[in-house]
Amino acid sequence: MRSPKDFFRPLAVGAPEPVREIPVRPSRMIHFFDPSNEKMVSKLPDLAPKVDVLLGNLEDAISIENKEAAREGLVAVGKEIDLGDTQLWTRVNSLDSPWVLDDLIRLVTEIGDRLDVVMIPKVEGPEDIHYADRLLAQLEARAGLQGPILVHALLETARGVSNVEEICAASPRMQGLSLGPADLAADRRMKTTRVGGGHPGYLVREDPPGGDVDAERAIFQQDLWHYTLARMVDACASNGILPYYGPFGARTSSATRSFSVASAHGASIPSRSTSPRRSSRPIPRT
């Protein structure tokens, strides 16, 4: 176990000093794009002023045959396109994939000075963050970066939920955590009607009115995600990082209610998009 005195020391000789407080920048609209899609990339200069974050996706939305093209496309975006004040994030491939090492080496050494946040999927424990932390520090030192790249973890497995407190506390470069309801539901074998949704069979009934067990009783559908969301928000808040709610399968009244509940818990509700014309602004925090 590292000494608390060493927590804010660089993990590699020549690496930048870790941040002591996570910068809070707007992330109301996060636009995911496929860097291998030339038509999509050509729209980024016009799109950048309209969003807070442009996120080059290298993971599960990218087919195997396009993995290298997406990586090189993102390098080109970082080198050639002026995004102004818009943040540039990336979602790399999962740590158990054969592509993630090349993702990190290529991106940090080529455009590390342009990358604000690296999003890591399917984080299951602090050991995943420790691995990424050390590797990023070594690559930052090689590239001569002046500031550290931050890490955003995706909570997508039951083991990740079990270790969420340790994940959030694993590194000073932790920027935030997002709930990944589709993969998490699959890992748990949950029964849901849509991504991020509930199930009509997950119910609670009111007590029998007047003790009459045969009387009609009101039935209410419960929130399948309440426990996970509350635990995630507590873990993030206690470690000074940012909790993000996950996507919902359809923009319906159910989605609006789910976003409002997540916002009441304290989670950020960015509008995630792959097509800004179909996206709406996030639920206001009240």
C-alpha positions in Angstrom: 0.0 0.0 0.0 1.3 3.4 -0.9 2.0 5.9 1.9 -0.5 8.8 2.0 2.5 11.1 1.7 3.2 9.6 -1.7 -0.4 10.0 -3.1 0.3 13.3 -4.8 3.8 12.4 -6.1 4.2 11.6 -9.8 4.3 7.9 -10.6 7.1 8.3 -13.2 10.2 10.4 -13.3 9.5 13.5 -15.3 5.7 13.1 -15.2 3.6 16.1 -14.3 2.4 16.7 -10.8 -1.0 15.1 -10.0 -3.9 17.5 -9.6 -5.1 18.1 -6.0 -8.6 19.2 -7.0 -10.6 18.1 -10.0 -11.4 21.0 -12.3 -15.1 21.3 -12.7 -15.8 22.3 -16.3 -19.2 22.2 -18.1 -20.3 18.8 -19.5 -23.9 19.5 -20.3 -23.6 18.1 -23.8 -21.2 15.2 -24.6 -21.0 14.3 -28.3 -19.7 10.9 -29.1 -18.1 10.5 -32.5 -16.5 7.8 -34.5 -13.0 9.1 -35.5 -12.9 6.6 -38.4 -15.9 8.2 -40.0 -14.6 11.0 -42.3 -18.0 12.5 -42.8 -18.6 12.7 -39.1 -15.1 14.2 -38.4 -15.6 16.8 -41.1 -18.5 18.3 -39.0 -16.5 18.7 -35.8 -15.3 22.3 -36.5 -19.0 23.4 -36.8 -20.1 21.2 -33.9 -17.5 22.1 -31.4 -19.0 25.5 -30.3 -22.3 23.8 -29.7 -21.2 21.2 -27.2 -19.1 21.0 -24.1 -17.2 17.8 -24.8 -16.3 16.0 -28.0 -15.6 12.4 -27.2 -13.7 10.2 -29.7 -15.1 6.7 -29.2 -12.7 3.8 -29.7 -14.6 1.2 -27.9 -17.7 -0.9 -28.5 -19.3 1.3 -31.1 -16.3 0.7 -33.3 -16.1 -2.5 -35.3 -12.9 -4.6 -34.9 -11.8 -3.8 -38.5 -12.0 -0.1 -37.8 -10.2 0.0 -34.4 -6.9 1.2 -35.9 -8.6 3.7 -38.2 -10.5 5.2 -35.3 -7.3 5.6 -33.3 -5.5 7.3 -36.1 -8.5 9.4 -36.9 -8.5 10.7 -33.3 -4.8 11.5 -33.6 -5.6 13.5 -36.7 -8.5 15.3 -35.0 -6.2 16.3 -32.1 -3.5 17.6 -34.4 -5.5 19.2 -37.2 -8.8 20.5 -35.9 -9.2 23.6 -33.7 -11.9 22.8 -31.1 -11.6 26.1 -29.3 -12.6 25.8 -25.6 -14.5 22.5 -26.2 -12.9 19.6 -24.3 -11.6 16.6 -26.1 -12.2 13.2 -24.4 -11.7 9.7 -25.5 -13.2 6.3 -24.5 -10.5 3.8 -25.1 -11.0 0.1 -25.4 -11.4 -2.0 -22.2 -8.3 -2.9 -20.2 -8.7 -6.6 -21.1 -8.7 -5.9 -24.8 -5.8 -6.3 -27.3 -6.2 -2.6 -28.4 -6.0 -0.5 -25.3 -2.3 -0.5 -24.9 -1.8 0.9 -28.4 -4.7 3.3 -27.8 -3.0 4.9 -24.8 0.6 4.8 -26.2 -0.5 6.4 -29.5 -2.9 9.0 -28.1 -0.8 10.2 -25.1 2.4 10.5 -27.0 0.9 12.1 -30.1 -1.9 14.3 -28.8 -1.6 14.1 -25.0 -1.5 17.9 -24.8 -4.9 18.1 -26.4 -6.7 15.3 -24.4 -8.5 16.4 -21.2 -10.0 13.0 -20.1 -9.5 9.3 -20.9 -12.7 7.3 -20.2 -11.9 3.7 -19.2 -14.7 1.1 -19.7 -15.6 -1.8 -17.4 -13.5 -0.7 -14.4 -13.8 -3.5 -11.8 -11.5 -2.5 -9.0 -8.8 -0.1 -7.9 -6.2 -2.3 -9.6 -7.5 -1.2 -13.0 -7.1 2.5 -12.1 -3.6 1.8 -10.6 -2.6 0.2 -13.9 -3.9 3.1 -16.0 -2.4 5.7 -13.6 1.1 4.3 -13.8 1.0 3.8 -17.6 -0.3 7.3 -18.2 2.4 8.8 -16.0 5.1 7.0 -17.9 3.6 8.1 -21.2 3.1 11.7 -20.0 6.8 11.8 -19.0 7.9 10.4 -22.4 5.7 13.0 -24.2 6.9 15.9 -22.0 3.4 16.9 -21.0 3.0 19.8 -18.6 -0.2 18.6 -16.9 -1.8 15.2 -16.2 -4.6 13.6 -18.3 -7.6 12.8 -16.1 -9.4 9.5 -15.9 -13.1 8.8 -16.0 -14.2 5.3 -15.1 -17.3 3.5 -16.4 -19.3 1.5 -13.8 -20.5 -1.5 -15.9 -20.1 -4.6 -13.8 -21.3 -6.0 -10.5 -17.7 -6.2 -9.3 -17.2 -2.6 -10.1 -20.2 -1.6 -8.0 -18.9 -3.7 -5.2 -15.6 -1.8 -5.4 -16.9 1.6 -6.2 -15.5 3.4 -3.2 -12.0 2.0 -3.8 -12.2 2.9 -7.5 -13.1 6.5 -6.7 -10.2 6.8 -4.2 -7.6 5.0 -6.4 -5.8 8.0 -8.0 -5.7 11.8 -7.8 -6.3 11.8 -11.6 -9.8 10.3 -11.1 -12.2 12.9 -12.7 -15.5 11.1 -12.4 -17.6 8.0 -12.8 -20.4 7.2 -15.2 -23.1 4.5 -14.7 -23.2 2.1 -17.7 -26.7 0.6 -17.3 -26.8 -1.7 -20.3 -23.6 -3.6 -19.5 -24.3 -3.6 -15.8 -27.8 -5.0 -16.3 -26.4 -7.8 -18.5 -23.6 -8.6 -16.0 -26.2 -8.8 -13.2 -28.8 -10.6 -15.3 -31.3 -7.9 -14.5 -34.7 -7.7 -16.1 -35.2 -4.3 -17.7 -37.4 -3.1 -20.5 -34.8 -0.7 -22.0 -31.3 0.6 -21.4 -31.5 2.5 -18.1 -35.1 1.6 -17.6 -37.0 -0.4 -15.0 -39.3 -3.4 -15.0 -43.1 -3.5 -14.5 -42.7 -6.5 -12.1 -40.4 -4.6 -9.7 -43.3 -3.4 -7.5 -44.3 -2.5 -4.0 -47.8 -2.6 -2.6 -49.3 -0.4 0.1 -50.3 -1.9 3.4 -53.9 -3.2 3.5 -56.2 -0.2 4.2 -57.8 -0.7 7.6 -56.2 -4.1 7.9 -58.5 -5.5 5.2 -56.2 -7.9 3.3 -58.8 -8.4 0.6 -59.2 -4.7 -0.2 -57.7 -3.1 -3.3 -54.2 -1.8 -2.6 -52.2 0.8 -4.6 -49.2 -0.6 -6.5 -46.1 1.4 -7.3 -43.2 0.5 -9.6 -39.8 0.9 -7.9 -36.5 2.1 -9.2 -34.2 -0.7 -10.1 -31.2 1.7 -10.1 -31.7 3.4 -6.8 -29.2 1.5 -4.8 -26.5 1.6 -7.5 -26.9 5.3 -8.1 -27.0 6.3 -4.5 -23.8 4.3 -3.8 -22.0 5.7 -6.8 -22.9 9.3 -5.9 -21.7 8.8 -2.3 -18.4 7.3 -3.4 -17.8 10.2 -5.8 -18.8 12.9 -3.4 -16.7 11.6 -0.6 -13.6 11.6 -3.0 -14.2 14.9 -4.6 -15.0 13.6 -8.1 -18.0 13.9 -10.4 -20.8 11.3 -10.7 -22.6 11.0 -14.1 -25.8 9.3 -14.9 -25.9 6.8 -17.8 -27.8 6.7 -21.0 -31.5 5.9 -21.3 -32.8 3.8 -24.2 -35.4 6.2 -25.4 -36.2 9.9 -24.8 -39.6 9.4 -23.2 -41.4 10.6 -20.1 -39.8 7.6 -18.3 -36.4 8.9 -19.2 -37.2 12.4 -18.0 -38.4 11.0 -14.6 -35.3 8.8 -14.3 -33.0 11.8 -15.1 -34.9 13.9 -12.5 -34.4 11.2 -9.8 -30.7 10.9 -10.7 -30.3 14.7 -10.5 -32.1 14.7 -7.1 -29.5 12.1 -5.9 -26.7 14.5 -7.0 -25.6 13.0 -10.3 -24.7 15.1 -13.3 -27.1 14.5 -16.3 -25.1 15.3 -19.5 -26.9 15.0 -22.8 -25.1 12.3 -24.7 -25.4 12.3 -28.4 -24.2 10.9 -31.7 -26.5 13.2 -33.6 -26.9 16.7 -32.1 -30.0 17.3 -34.1 -31.8 14.6 -32.1 -30.3 15.6 -28.7 -31.9 17.9 -26.1 -30.4 19.8 -23.3 -29.9 18.1 -19.9 -32.4 18.3 -17.1 -31.7 21.5 -15.1 -30.4 21.0 -11.5 -32.7 22.5 -8.9 
